[in-house]
């Protein structure tokens, strides 16, 4: 039996050597200032807040003040959080939107400037799970010079966010390394957890095959669950990636199981697995995109290989 243990362990040692200060605490991209300190917020965490502030607020850069202290590490680039969210026009004081509090489902926000507004992505880096933060975003980190008149934000207006970080998800799987069989694609991990994949130069199996690369210890994924995952998918014949949440800079959320939002093989690989696990799965055409392929670069009758990090169940 061959083991990917050596491959993953070797990359882990390289990561330690290269990172040097990897254990140091993350540094927020936004810090408190006069504008964020001027926002008064009352009410219990998780319940709709009462918010007031003098207007207009005109910070030069994005500011963030933690008004209810959270626990654990600060959020970092690439994480997903479920939040209660209040949004207000910082120039006029008008409410724009309040959602995700009380009995309302929380809102998913990505700590990624390309996936969400740059200012809110910066502001979330001063928050932890359980934090209530005030984030004040200037025009340059908000809607830009054109504003967004459809929601009442004119050019030059700042935006105030009140965010209750109700739940956070890691950016990578954290399970223990497992052995894999001979002939299975080799997976090595970059320092940030991004997988590098080498597909064997052999004909693919005719049926779905999977291996647990990292064994997690969290909640078991069930049919119909909404999961939070990182993934990379490659074409078996070419060995090239056709889709990756890592390249998009943020985890993805999917419903798995019958009637789910992903190809059958993806669901089959995840149902019954534990959060914190990393799964490698070979998906034949019948459990993938079949004879049609897809417009995202998958040809007809393609065998696929995915590496999937299971980060949580919503």
ABEGO torsion letter per residue (X at the ends): XBBAAAAAAAAAAAAAAAAGAAABBBBBABBBBAAAAABBBBEBBGBBBBBBBBOBBBBABBBBBBABBBBEBBBBBGBBBBBBBBBBBAAAGBBABBBGBEABBBBBBBBBAAABBAAAAAAAAABBBGBBBBBBBBAAABAEAAEBAAAGBBBGBBBBBBBBBABBBBABBABBBBBBBBGBBBBBBBAAGBBBBBBBBBBBBABBBBBBABBBABBBBBBGBBBBBBBBBBBAAAGBBABBAAAAGBBBBBBBEBGBABBAAAAAAABGBBBGBBBBBBBBAAABAEAAEBAAGBBBGBBBBBBBBBAEBX
